[in-house]
Structures are given as structure tokens and as C-alpha cells.
């Protein structure tokens, strides 16, 4: 994207236009529409659009590897391209599916992951295993099963949460972070927007060599 001469668009507007994910959507099967949570989807509609979380993360794939090129207008009137790399700062995902169902669906994939690590990481705790790959101090995970069982009709079930505590220079790009978490929590890839509570959100920090910006995204979008 280039900034046209004479454009009144601010640098911030240009940044938002260049870094807003454009996620491909699909239409939900009519047989599934009636199973939606009516607190989150109160309107009767013949068509309901949704997107997969895997497709959302794919939008950040190239940006995580090479950075997002943002045209910046200088005070002199000249423009340059500044590259920003996204880093996950925090995320909370609430779903309409009970933890028991998730445990059944994900048991095999989680067990396979644990078996693959068992030989080399047998002496590490579960928390150390997830932190080992980036070496940083952070808060992450699913709340304990007893806490998960306490449902909230409006928020849904807390499936996953993460709050970054590393300094900017100790972080890994967003896509690397998500891929690491998805090995233990496959729902990060398989969940759909219609499965998420409107309370679901994530915060992304965008860093360049000169600037840093912070953006928050709503994940539970009711179309």
C-alpha cells in the first residue's frame, strides 16, 4: 500500500488499514444455526457468516515473518515504509462448549503432544514445558477444571487465556506464539467465530525499529 500524494489520511489511519486482518468468511449450515447460543446470536437469520480462528492467524503469518509494511508520512512531506511485526500481548477465549466436551475432543492430540515430549522433558512441570520454547516468564493457560465448571451464561466457558510478561526484546512473533500454544490447545485452530463468546478478545503489540503500537481485537464477532 502506498500513500497517495495529497492524501489526508493520517499515519495512524494508514497503519490501521494495513494491519486490520481480512479474514475469509463462510456461511454456517442451516442445521447448525438453531444450535447457536441465543444470548450471543439473538436474531433469527437465514444466513450466518463465520470465520475460523486458523484463518485469522493466517492473516498474521506473513506479517510475523517479514513485518507489515506501513507507509509513513514525515513532517517534510516525504514518505517511507516502516515495517511492524505483531506480538501477542494477551488473549482470552470464551466458548459455548463445556470443558468436558473439549477434554474429550482434545484428549488424543494433547496426549500425543505429551508423549513426544516425555523423554526429553520428563523432569519439567507442565508450566515449564510451555515456557521452555521461548524462555520467558509469562502467564498462560486454561483455568483449573473446577473453575472451568462454573459456567457463566453470558461469558461462556473460559477455554484459553494468556498474558505476556516478557520485555519486547524477549518476545517471539505472534504466529510462532500461536503455533506453540496450538500444540496443547487445538481449539485455537479449530474454533469458529460463532463458537466464541462476545467477551473473547486479544491484544496485539506491533513493534518496529522506531515505534511501537498496541491494538485490541474482538474475537467473538456476532455477524
C-alpha positions in Angstrom: 0.0 0.0 0.0 1.3 3.4 -0.9 0.2 6.8 0.4 -1.0 8.9 -2.5 0.2 12.4 -2.8 -2.2 14.9 -1.3 -3.9 12.2 0.8 -5.4 13.5 4.1 -5.1 10.0 5.6 -3.1 10.2 8.9 -0.2 7.8 9.7 -2.5 6.1 12.3 -5.3 5.6 9.7 -2.8 4.1 7.3 -1.4 1.8 10.0 -4.9 0.5 10.8 -5.8 0.0 7.2 -2.6 -2.0 6.6 -2.8 -4.2 9.7 -6.5 -4.9 10.1 -6.9 -8.7 9.3 -9.2 -9.5 6.4 -10.5 -13.0 7.3 -12.3 -15.1 4.7 -15.8 -16.0 5.9 -18.1 -18.9 5.3 -21.8 -19.5 5.8 -23.0 -21.7 8.6 -25.1 -24.7 7.6 -28.8 -24.1 8.3 -28.9 -27.1 10.5 -26.4 -25.6 12.8 -27.9 -22.1 13.1 -30.6 -23.3 15.6 -27.8 -24.6 17.9 -26.2 -21.2 18.4 -26.3 -19.6 21.8 -29.3 -17.2 21.7 -27.7 -14.8 24.1 -24.9 -14.3 21.7 -26.9 -14.6 18.5 -30.3 -13.2 19.4 -31.6 -12.6 15.8 -33.3 -15.2 13.7 -31.4 -15.2 10.3 -31.4 -17.5 7.3 -27.7 -16.9 6.8 -24.9 -16.6 9.4 -21.4 -15.9 8.5 -18.4 -17.1 10.5 -14.6 -17.5 10.2 -12.2 -20.0 11.6 -9.5 -18.9 14.1 -7.0 -20.7 11.9 -7.8 -18.3 9.1 -7.4 -15.4 11.4 -3.9 -16.5 12.4 -3.0 -17.0 8.8 -3.5 -13.2 8.3 -0.7 -12.7 10.7 1.6 -15.3 9.2 3.5 -13.2 6.6 3.5 -10.2 9.0 5.1 -12.3 11.7 7.8 -13.4 9.3 8.6 -10.2 7.4 6.6 -7.4 9.1 3.8 -5.4 7.8 5.0 -2.5 5.6 3.3 0.7 6.6 3.8 4.0 4.5 4.7 6.8 7.0 4.5 10.4 6.0 7.3 12.5 7.5 6.9 16.2 8.5 8.9 17.1 5.4 6.2 15.6 3.2 8.3 12.6 2.2 7.1 9.1 2.8 8.9 6.0 3.9 7.9 2.4 4.6 8.2 1.3 8.2 7.9 -2.4 9.0 6.0 -3.6 12.1 6.0 -7.1 13.5 3.0 -8.3 15.6 3.4 -9.9 19.0 0.7 -11.4 21.1 0.2 -9.4 24.4 -2.9 -11.0 25.8 -5.8 -13.2 24.8 -9.0 -14.6 26.4 -11.2 -17.0 24.6 -14.6 -17.9 26.0 -16.6 -20.6 24.2 -20.1 -22.1 24.2 -18.7 -25.6 24.6 -18.3 -27.1 28.0 -14.8 -28.0 29.2 -15.8 -31.7 29.4 -16.5 -31.7 25.6 -13.2 -30.0 24.9 -11.4 -32.5 27.0 -12.9 -35.4 25.1 -12.2 -33.8 21.7 -8.6 -32.8 22.5 -7.5 -35.7 24.7 -5.8 -37.6 21.9 -3.9 -34.6 20.5 -2.8 -33.5 23.9 -1.7 -37.0 24.9 0.3 -37.3 21.6 2.0 -34.0 22.3 2.9 -35.0 25.8 4.3 -38.3 24.7 6.5 -36.6 22.2 8.0 -34.5 24.9 8.0 -37.2 27.7 11.6 -38.4 27.0 13.3 -35.0 26.9 11.1 -33.1 29.3 10.1 -35.7 31.8 11.5 -33.7 34.8 9.8 -30.5 33.8 6.4 -29.3 35.1 3.6 -28.6 32.6 4.1 -24.9 33.0 7.8 -25.2 32.4 7.1 -27.1 29.2 5.1 -24.4 27.7 7.6 -21.7 28.7 10.7 -23.7 27.6 10.3 -22.9 24.0 10.7 -19.1 24.4 12.4 -18.9 27.7 10.2 -16.1 29.0 8.2 -15.5 32.1 4.5 -15.3 31.3 1.0 -16.2 32.5 -0.8 -18.6 30.3 -3.2 -21.5 30.2 -6.7 -22.8 30.9 -8.0 -22.3 34.4 -8.3 -25.3 36.6 -11.1 -27.7 35.8 -13.0 -26.9 38.9 -13.0 -23.2 37.9 -14.0 -24.0 34.4 -17.0 -26.0 35.5 -18.5 -22.8 37.0 -20.3 -21.6 33.9 -21.5 -18.1 33.1 -24.4 -17.8 30.8 -23.2 -14.5 29.3 -19.5 -15.1 29.1 -19.5 -18.8 28.4 -16.6 -21.1 29.3 -13.1 -19.8 29.6 -11.2 -22.0 27.2 -7.8 -20.3 27.0 -6.1 -17.2 28.3 -2.6 -15.8 28.1 -0.9 -12.6 29.4 2.6 -11.7 28.2 5.1 -10.6 30.8 8.3 -10.6 28.7 10.0 -7.4 27.7 9.6 -6.5 24.0 13.0 -7.9 23.1 12.3 -11.2 24.7 9.1 -12.0 22.7 8.6 -14.1 19.6 6.3 -13.1 16.7 2.6 -13.7 17.1 2.3 -16.6 14.7 5.2 -18.5 16.4 3.4 -18.0 19.7 0.1 -19.2 18.5 1.6 -22.3 16.8 3.3 -23.2 20.0 0.1 -22.9 22.1 -2.0 -24.7 19.5 0.1 -27.9 20.1 -1.5 -28.1 23.5 -4.8 -26.3 22.8 -6.0 -27.4 19.3 -9.1 -25.3 19.7 -7.0 -22.2 18.9 -7.1 -23.5 15.3 -10.4 -25.3 15.1 -12.8 -22.9 16.8 -15.0 -20.7 14.8 -16.2 -17.2 15.5 -19.7 -18.4 16.1 -18.4 -20.7 18.9 -16.9 -17.7 20.7 -18.5 -15.5 23.3 -18.6 -11.8 22.6 -16.3 -11.5 25.6 -13.4 -13.1 23.7 -10.6 -10.7 22.8 -6.9 -10.4 22.1 -4.4 -7.6 22.3 -1.5 -7.3 19.8 1.6 -5.2 20.1 3.2 -4.0 16.9 6.9 -3.2 17.1 9.3 -1.7 14.6 12.8 -0.4 15.0 11.5 3.1 15.8 7.9 2.8 17.0 5.5 0.6 18.9 1.7 0.5 18.7 -0.9 -1.5 20.5 -4.2 -2.9 19.2 -7.1 -4.8 20.7 -9.3 -7.1 18.6 -12.7 -8.5 19.5 -12.8 -12.2 18.6 -16.4 -13.0 19.5 -18.0 -11.3 16.5 -21.7 -11.9 16.0 -22.5 -11.2 12.4 
